[in-house]
Amino acid sequence: MICIICSNKITSDLDGWGGGHNPWPVNPKGRCCGKCNEEKVLPLRMARYYKHKTRKDRINKEKN
């Protein structure tokens, strides 16, 4: 299996899983390797989460 982000071969994780990771939001389809998941996918997911959370908190404060 090939990583949709870096085009390297996806290898098994330490727990033996070799199916790769969900690459969303970097790419909506395919699978990504552990390195791309850690360095690109998860940071982008966290940034989007905190951006949304901060906006939602701001709206709630304005309502009160």
mmCIF file as gemmi writes it, N, C-alpha and C atoms, coordinates in Angstrom:
data_model
loop_
_atom_site.group_PDB
_atom_site.id
_atom_site.type_symbol
_atom_site.label_atom_id
_atom_site.label_alt_id
_atom_site.label_comp_id
_atom_site.label_asym_id
_atom_site.label_entity_id
_atom_site.label_seq_id
_atom_site.pdbx_PDB_ins_code
_atom_site.Cartn_x
_atom_site.Cartn_y
_atom_site.Cartn_z
_atom_site.occupancy
_atom_site.B_iso_or_equiv
_atom_site.pdbx_formal_charge
_atom_site.auth_seq_id
_atom_site.auth_asym_id
_atom_site.pdbx_PDB_model_num
ATOM 1 N N . MET Axp A 1 ? 0.86 -1.18 0 1 0 ? 1 A 1
ATOM 2 C CA . MET Axp A 1 ? 0 0 0 1 0 ? 1 A 1
ATOM 3 C C . MET Axp A 1 ? 0.906 1.244 0 1 0 ? 1 A 1
ATOM 4 N N . ILE Axp A 2 ? 0.514 2.266 -0.744 1 0 ? 2 A 1
ATOM 5 C CA . ILE Axp A 2 ? 1.308 3.489 -0.906 1 0 ? 2 A 1
ATOM 6 C C . ILE Axp A 2 ? 0.614 4.665 -0.208 1 0 ? 2 A 1
ATOM 7 N N . CYS Axp A 3 ? 1.411 5.489 0.476 1 0 ? 3 A 1
ATOM 8 C CA . CYS Axp A 3 ? 0.897 6.683 1.159 1 0 ? 3 A 1
ATOM 9 C C . CYS Axp A 3 ? 0.417 7.694 0.121 1 0 ? 3 A 1
ATOM 10 N N . ILE Axp A 4 ? -0.806 8.176 0.282 1 0 ? 4 A 1
ATOM 11 C CA . ILE Axp A 4 ? -1.4 9.135 -0.639 1 0 ? 4 A 1
ATOM 12 C C . ILE Axp A 4 ? -0.735 10.518 -0.548 1 0 ? 4 A 1
ATOM 13 N N . ILE Axp A 5 ? -0.027 10.773 0.552 1 0 ? 5 A 1
ATOM 14 C CA . ILE Axp A 5 ? 0.592 12.084 0.759 1 0 ? 5 A 1
ATOM 15 C C . ILE Axp A 5 ? 2.031 12.124 0.255 1 0 ? 5 A 1
ATOM 16 N N . CYS Axp A 6 ? 2.862 11.168 0.701 1 0 ? 6 A 1
ATOM 17 C CA . CYS Axp A 6 ? 4.287 11.206 0.348 1 0 ? 6 A 1
ATOM 18 C C . CYS Axp A 6 ? 4.696 10.167 -0.695 1 0 ? 6 A 1
ATOM 19 N N . SER Axp A 7 ? 3.794 9.276 -1.043 1 0 ? 7 A 1
ATOM 20 C CA . SER Axp A 7 ? 4.023 8.217 -2.039 1 0 ? 7 A 1
ATOM 21 C C . SER Axp A 7 ? 5.02 7.147 -1.595 1 0 ? 7 A 1
ATOM 22 N N . ASN Axp A 8 ? 5.34 7.09 -0.306 1 0 ? 8 A 1
ATOM 23 C CA . ASN Axp A 8 ? 6.192 6.027 0.21 1 0 ? 8 A 1
ATOM 24 C C . ASN Axp A 8 ? 5.343 4.822 0.572 1 0 ? 8 A 1
ATOM 25 N N . LYS Axp A 9 ? 5.977 3.679 0.689 1 0 ? 9 A 1
ATOM 26 C CA . LYS Axp A 9 ? 5.278 2.456 1.059 1 0 ? 9 A 1
ATOM 27 C C . LYS Axp A 9 ? 4.817 2.554 2.513 1 0 ? 9 A 1
ATOM 28 N N . ILE Axp A 10 ? 3.588 2.138 2.781 1 0 ? 10 A 1
ATOM 29 C CA . ILE Axp A 10 ? 3.059 2.126 4.146 1 0 ? 10 A 1
ATOM 30 C C . ILE Axp A 10 ? 3.525 0.833 4.804 1 0 ? 10 A 1
ATOM 31 N N . THR Axp A 11 ? 4.217 0.97 5.923 1 0 ? 11 A 1
ATOM 32 C CA . THR Axp A 11 ? 4.697 -0.189 6.664 1 0 ? 11 A 1
ATOM 33 C C . THR Axp A 11 ? 3.844 -0.392 7.907 1 0 ? 11 A 1
ATOM 34 N N . SER Axp A 12 ? 3.951 -1.549 8.495 1 0 ? 12 A 1
ATOM 35 C CA . SER Axp A 12 ? 3.169 -1.864 9.692 1 0 ? 12 A 1
ATOM 36 C C . SER Axp A 12 ? 3.608 -1.01 10.876 1 0 ? 12 A 1
ATOM 37 N N . ASP Axp A 13 ? 2.636 -0.621 11.692 1 0 ? 13 A 1
ATOM 38 C CA . ASP Axp A 13 ? 2.924 0.101 12.933 1 0 ? 13 A 1
ATOM 39 C C . ASP Axp A 13 ? 3.501 -0.875 13.952 1 0 ? 13 A 1
ATOM 40 N N . LEU Axp A 14 ? 3.91 -0.359 15.092 1 0 ? 14 A 1
ATOM 41 C CA . LEU Axp A 14 ? 4.457 -1.202 16.143 1 0 ? 14 A 1
ATOM 42 C C . LEU Axp A 14 ? 3.46 -2.254 16.627 1 0 ? 14 A 1
ATOM 43 N N . ASP Axp A 15 ? 2.188 -1.95 16.542 1 0 ? 15 A 1
ATOM 44 C CA . ASP Axp A 15 ? 1.171 -2.913 16.983 1 0 ? 15 A 1
ATOM 45 C C . ASP Axp A 15 ? 0.811 -3.932 15.899 1 0 ? 15 A 1
ATOM 46 N N . GLY Axp A 16 ? 1.449 -3.827 14.732 1 0 ? 16 A 1
ATOM 47 C CA . GLY Axp A 16 ? 1.223 -4.788 13.665 1 0 ? 16 A 1
ATOM 48 C C . GLY Axp A 16 ? 0.232 -4.348 12.6 1 0 ? 16 A 1
ATOM 49 N N . TRP Axp A 17 ? -0.463 -3.253 12.806 1 0 ? 17 A 1
ATOM 50 C CA . TRP Axp A 17 ? -1.433 -2.754 11.829 1 0 ? 17 A 1
ATOM 51 C C . TRP Axp A 17 ? -0.698 -2.228 10.601 1 0 ? 17 A 1
ATOM 52 N N . GLY Axp A 18 ? -1.052 -2.739 9.452 1 0 ? 18 A 1
ATOM 53 C CA . GLY Axp A 18 ? -0.394 -2.326 8.217 1 0 ? 18 A 1
ATOM 54 C C . GLY Axp A 18 ? -1.313 -1.635 7.242 1 0 ? 18 A 1
ATOM 55 N N . GLY Axp A 19 ? -2.485 -1.238 7.7 1 0 ? 19 A 1
ATOM 56 C CA . GLY Axp A 19 ? -3.48 -0.645 6.814 1 0 ? 19 A 1
ATOM 57 C C . GLY Axp A 19 ? -3.378 0.852 6.646 1 0 ? 19 A 1
ATOM 58 N N . GLY Axp A 20 ? -2.384 1.476 7.242 1 0 ? 20 A 1
ATOM 59 C CA . GLY Axp A 20 ? -2.232 2.921 7.118 1 0 ? 20 A 1
ATOM 60 C C . GLY Axp A 20 ? -3.243 3.686 7.948 1 0 ? 20 A 1
ATOM 61 N N . HIS Axp A 21 ? -3.305 4.982 7.721 1 0 ? 21 A 1
ATOM 62 C CA . HIS Axp A 21 ? -4.162 5.882 8.496 1 0 ? 21 A 1
ATOM 63 C C . HIS Axp A 21 ? -5.068 6.678 7.569 1 0 ? 21 A 1
ATOM 64 N N . ASN Axp A 22 ? -6.149 7.194 8.127 1 0 ? 22 A 1
ATOM 65 C CA . ASN Axp A 22 ? -7.068 8.064 7.4 1 0 ? 22 A 1
ATOM 66 C C . ASN Axp A 22 ? -6.366 9.411 7.175 1 0 ? 22 A 1
ATOM 67 N N . PRO Axp A 23 ? -6.168 9.842 5.933 1 0 ? 23 A 1
ATOM 68 C CA . PRO Axp A 23 ? -5.425 11.068 5.675 1 0 ? 23 A 1
ATOM 69 C C . PRO Axp A 23 ? -6.241 12.368 5.725 1 0 ? 23 A 1
ATOM 70 N N . TRP Axp A 24 ? -7.533 12.283 6.049 1 0 ? 24 A 1
ATOM 71 C CA . TRP Axp A 24 ? -8.35 13.49 6.115 1 0 ? 24 A 1
ATOM 72 C C . TRP Axp A 24 ? -7.866 14.369 7.26 1 0 ? 24 A 1
ATOM 73 N N . PRO Axp A 25 ? -7.712 15.647 7.131 1 0 ? 25 A 1
ATOM 74 C CA . PRO Axp A 25 ? -8.161 16.572 6.1 1 0 ? 25 A 1
ATOM 75 C C . PRO Axp A 25 ? -7.118 16.909 5.04 1 0 ? 25 A 1
ATOM 76 N N . VAL Axp A 26 ? -5.954 16.281 5.082 1 0 ? 26 A 1
ATOM 77 C CA . VAL Axp A 26 ? -4.939 16.551 4.058 1 0 ? 26 A 1
ATOM 78 C C . VAL Axp A 26 ? -5.4 16.036 2.701 1 0 ? 26 A 1
ATOM 79 N N . ASN Axp A 27 ? -6 14.857 2.69 1 0 ? 27 A 1
ATOM 80 C CA . ASN Axp A 27 ? -6.504 14.258 1.463 1 0 ? 27 A 1
ATOM 81 C C . ASN Axp A 27 ? -7.769 13.482 1.819 1 0 ? 27 A 1
ATOM 82 N N . PRO Axp A 28 ? -8.842 13.656 1.067 1 0 ? 28 A 1
ATOM 83 C CA . PRO Axp A 28 ? -10.101 12.994 1.423 1 0 ? 28 A 1
ATOM 84 C C . PRO Axp A 28 ? -10.158 11.503 1.091 1 0 ? 28 A 1
ATOM 85 N N . LYS Axp A 29 ? -9.214 10.993 0.306 1 0 ? 29 A 1
ATOM 86 C CA . LYS Axp A 29 ? -9.249 9.589 -0.106 1 0 ? 29 A 1
ATOM 87 C C . LYS Axp A 29 ? -7.908 8.919 0.151 1 0 ? 29 A 1
ATOM 88 N N . GLY Axp A 30 ? -7.922 7.591 0.146 1 0 ? 30 A 1
ATOM 89 C CA . GLY Axp A 30 ? -6.693 6.824 0.271 1 0 ? 30 A 1
ATOM 90 C C . GLY Axp A 30 ? -6.274 6.599 1.713 1 0 ? 30 A 1
ATOM 91 N N . ARG Axp A 31 ? -5.019 6.223 1.891 1 0 ? 31 A 1
ATOM 92 C CA . ARG Axp A 31 ? -4.447 5.961 3.209 1 0 ? 31 A 1
ATOM 93 C C . ARG Axp A 31 ? -3.102 6.663 3.286 1 0 ? 31 A 1
ATOM 94 N N . CYS Axp A 32 ? -2.655 6.975 4.496 1 0 ? 32 A 1
ATOM 95 C CA . CYS Axp A 32 ? -1.348 7.614 4.652 1 0 ? 32 A 1
ATOM 96 C C . CYS Axp A 32 ? -0.478 6.81 5.615 1 0 ? 32 A 1
ATOM 97 N N . CYS Axp A 33 ? 0.816 7.032 5.531 1 0 ? 33 A 1
ATOM 98 C CA . CYS Axp A 33 ? 1.768 6.338 6.394 1 0 ? 33 A 1
ATOM 99 C C . CYS Axp A 33 ? 1.78 6.969 7.79 1 0 ? 33 A 1
ATOM 100 N N . GLY Axp A 34 ? 2.398 6.295 8.728 1 0 ? 34 A 1
ATOM 101 C CA . GLY Axp A 34 ? 2.47 6.787 10.102 1 0 ? 34 A 1
ATOM 102 C C . GLY Axp A 34 ? 3.188 8.116 10.219 1 0 ? 34 A 1
ATOM 103 N N . LYS Axp A 35 ? 4.249 8.303 9.441 1 0 ? 35 A 1
ATOM 104 C CA . LYS Axp A 35 ? 5 9.557 9.499 1 0 ? 35 A 1
ATOM 105 C C . LYS Axp A 35 ? 4.139 10.734 9.047 1 0 ? 35 A 1
ATOM 106 N N . CYS Axp A 36 ? 3.449 10.581 7.915 1 0 ? 36 A 1
ATOM 107 C CA . CYS Axp A 36 ? 2.576 11.662 7.438 1 0 ? 36 A 1
ATOM 108 C C . CYS Axp A 36 ? 1.416 11.886 8.393 1 0 ? 36 A 1
ATOM 109 N N . ASN Axp A 37 ? 0.908 10.823 8.988 1 0 ? 37 A 1
ATOM 110 C CA . ASN Axp A 37 ? -0.168 10.954 9.964 1 0 ? 37 A 1
ATOM 111 C C . ASN Axp A 37 ? 0.292 11.81 11.14 1 0 ? 37 A 1
ATOM 112 N N . GLU Axp A 38 ? 1.484 11.527 11.662 1 0 ? 38 A 1
ATOM 113 C CA . GLU Axp A 38 ? 2.01 12.26 12.822 1 0 ? 38 A 1
ATOM 114 C C . GLU Axp A 38 ? 2.434 13.682 12.482 1 0 ? 38 A 1
ATOM 115 N N . GLU Axp A 39 ? 3.04 13.872 11.321 1 0 ? 39 A 1
ATOM 116 C CA . GLU Axp A 39 ? 3.63 15.167 10.991 1 0 ? 39 A 1
ATOM 117 C C . GLU Axp A 39 ? 2.707 16.114 10.218 1 0 ? 39 A 1
ATOM 118 N N . LYS Axp A 40 ? 1.705 15.579 9.534 1 0 ? 40 A 1
ATOM 119 C CA . LYS Axp A 40 ? 0.854 16.437 8.709 1 0 ? 40 A 1
ATOM 120 C C . LYS Axp A 40 ? -0.628 16.349 9.059 1 0 ? 40 A 1
ATOM 121 N N . VAL Axp A 41 ? -1.143 15.118 9.147 1 0 ? 41 A 1
ATOM 122 C CA . VAL Axp A 41 ? -2.583 14.933 9.338 1 0 ? 41 A 1
ATOM 123 C C . VAL Axp A 41 ? -3.026 15.347 10.746 1 0 ? 41 A 1
ATOM 124 N N . LEU Axp A 42 ? -2.424 14.762 11.765 1 0 ? 42 A 1
ATOM 125 C CA . LEU Axp A 42 ? -2.855 15.068 13.133 1 0 ? 42 A 1
ATOM 126 C C . LEU Axp A 42 ? -2.674 16.538 13.511 1 0 ? 42 A 1
ATOM 127 N N . PRO Axp A 43 ? -1.539 17.18 13.17 1 0 ? 43 A 1
ATOM 128 C CA . PRO Axp A 43 ? -1.429 18.608 13.487 1 0 ? 43 A 1
ATOM 129 C C . PRO Axp A 43 ? -2.517 19.458 12.822 1 0 ? 43 A 1
ATOM 130 N N . LEU Axp A 44 ? -2.862 19.134 11.581 1 0 ? 44 A 1
ATOM 131 C CA . LEU Axp A 44 ? -3.916 19.893 10.892 1 0 ? 44 A 1
ATOM 132 C C . LEU Axp A 44 ? -5.271 19.646 11.541 1 0 ? 44 A 1
ATOM 133 N N . ARG Axp A 45 ? -5.545 18.403 11.932 1 0 ? 45 A 1
ATOM 134 C CA . ARG Axp A 45 ? -6.803 18.119 12.63 1 0 ? 45 A 1
ATOM 135 C C . ARG Axp A 45 ? -6.887 18.89 13.939 1 0 ? 45 A 1
ATOM 136 N N . MET Axp A 46 ? -5.795 18.91 14.695 1 0 ? 46 A 1
ATOM 137 C CA . MET Axp A 46 ? -5.791 19.62 15.971 1 0 ? 46 A 1
ATOM 138 C C . MET Axp A 46 ? -5.962 21.129 15.76 1 0 ? 46 A 1
ATOM 139 N N . ALA Axp A 47 ? -5.304 21.679 14.754 1 0 ? 47 A 1
ATOM 140 C CA . ALA Axp A 47 ? -5.433 23.114 14.464 1 0 ? 47 A 1
ATOM 141 C C . ALA Axp A 47 ? -6.876 23.457 14.112 1 0 ? 47 A 1
ATOM 142 N N . ARG Axp A 48 ? -7.509 22.624 13.312 1 0 ? 48 A 1
ATOM 143 C CA . ARG Axp A 48 ? -8.914 22.867 12.95 1 0 ? 48 A 1
ATOM 144 C C . ARG Axp A 48 ? -9.824 22.737 14.164 1 0 ? 48 A 1
ATOM 145 N N . TYR Axp A 49 ? -9.555 21.756 15.007 1 0 ? 49 A 1
ATOM 146 C CA . TYR Axp A 49 ? -10.371 21.557 16.206 1 0 ? 49 A 1
ATOM 147 C C . TYR Axp A 49 ? -10.288 22.791 17.115 1 0 ? 49 A 1
ATOM 148 N N . TYR Axp A 50 ? -9.057 23.252 17.402 1 0 ? 50 A 1
ATOM 149 C CA . TYR Axp A 50 ? -8.908 24.378 18.31 1 0 ? 50 A 1
ATOM 150 C C . TYR Axp A 50 ? -9.411 25.676 17.701 1 0 ? 50 A 1
ATOM 151 N N . LYS Axp A 51 ? -9.296 25.824 16.393 1 0 ? 51 A 1
ATOM 152 C CA . LYS Axp A 51 ? -9.838 27.01 15.734 1 0 ? 51 A 1
ATOM 153 C C . LYS Axp A 51 ? -11.353 27.023 15.886 1 0 ? 51 A 1
ATOM 154 N N . HIS Axp A 52 ? -11.993 25.871 15.658 1 0 ? 52 A 1
ATOM 155 C CA . HIS Axp A 52 ? -13.45 25.758 15.799 1 0 ? 52 A 1
ATOM 156 C C . HIS Axp A 52 ? -13.854 25.951 17.254 1 0 ? 52 A 1
ATOM 157 N N . LYS Axp A 53 ? -13.112 25.32 18.17 1 0 ? 53 A 1
ATOM 158 C CA . LYS Axp A 53 ? -13.43 25.414 19.599 1 0 ? 53 A 1
ATOM 159 C C . LYS Axp A 53 ? -13.317 26.858 20.076 1 0 ? 53 A 1
ATOM 160 N N . THR Axp A 54 ? -12.28 27.551 19.68 1 0 ? 54 A 1
ATOM 161 C CA . THR Axp A 54 ? -12.081 28.944 20.077 1 0 ? 54 A 1
ATOM 162 C C . THR Axp A 54 ? -13.208 29.822 19.547 1 0 ? 54 A 1
ATOM 163 N N . ARG Axp A 55 ? -13.6 29.612 18.288 1 0 ? 55 A 1
ATOM 164 C CA . ARG Axp A 55 ? -14.686 30.388 17.694 1 0 ? 55 A 1
ATOM 165 C C . ARG Axp A 55 ? -15.99 30.113 18.447 1 0 ? 55 A 1
ATOM 166 N N . LYS Axp A 56 ? -16.257 28.859 18.755 1 0 ? 56 A 1
ATOM 167 C CA . LYS Axp A 56 ? -17.469 28.479 19.465 1 0 ? 56 A 1
ATOM 168 C C . LYS Axp A 56 ? -17.478 29.092 20.874 1 0 ? 56 A 1
ATOM 169 N N . ASP Axp A 57 ? -16.336 29.065 21.567 1 0 ? 57 A 1
ATOM 170 C CA . ASP Axp A 57 ? -16.241 29.663 22.899 1 0 ? 57 A 1
ATOM 171 C C . ASP Axp A 57 ? -16.5 31.17 22.846 1 0 ? 57 A 1
ATOM 172 N N . ARG Axp A 58 ? -15.964 31.817 21.812 1 0 ? 58 A 1
ATOM 173 C CA . ARG Axp A 58 ? -16.159 33.259 21.651 1 0 ? 58 A 1
ATOM 174 C C . ARG Axp A 58 ? -17.646 33.578 21.453 1 0 ? 58 A 1
ATOM 175 N N . ILE Axp A 59 ? -18.33 32.788 20.626 1 0 ? 59 A 1
ATOM 176 C CA . ILE Axp A 59 ? -19.759 32.998 20.368 1 0 ? 59 A 1
ATOM 177 C C . ILE Axp A 59 ? -20.558 32.815 21.643 1 0 ? 59 A 1
ATOM 178 N N . ASN Axp A 60 ? -20.224 31.778 22.408 1 0 ? 60 A 1
ATOM 179 C CA . ASN Axp A 60 ? -20.935 31.526 23.674 1 0 ? 60 A 1
ATOM 180 C C . ASN Axp A 60 ? -20.745 32.668 24.666 1 0 ? 60 A 1
ATOM 181 N N . LYS Axp A 61 ? -19.548 33.261 24.713 1 0 ? 61 A 1
ATOM 182 C CA . LYS Axp A 61 ? -19.296 34.372 25.63 1 0 ? 61 A 1
ATOM 183 C C . LYS Axp A 61 ? -20.084 35.595 25.205 1 0 ? 61 A 1
ATOM 184 N N . GLU Axp A 62 ? -20.228 35.817 23.893 1 0 ? 62 A 1
ATOM 185 C CA . GLU Axp A 62 ? -20.972 36.971 23.403 1 0 ? 62 A 1
ATOM 186 C C . GLU Axp A 62 ? -22.452 36.84 23.706 1 0 ? 62 A 1
ATOM 187 N N . LYS Axp A 63 ? -22.956 35.618 23.734 1 0 ? 63 A 1
ATOM 188 C CA . LYS Axp A 63 ? -24.376 35.399 24.037 1 0 ? 63 A 1
ATOM 189 C C . LYS Axp A 63 ? -24.681 35.679 25.492 1 0 ? 63 A 1
ATOM 190 N N . ASN Axp A 64 ? -23.706 35.438 26.362 1 0 ? 64 A 1
ATOM 191 C CA . ASN Axp A 64 ? -23.935 35.616 27.808 1 0 ? 64 A 1
ATOM 192 C C . ASN Axp A 64 ? -23.674 37.015 28.187 1 0 ? 64 A 1
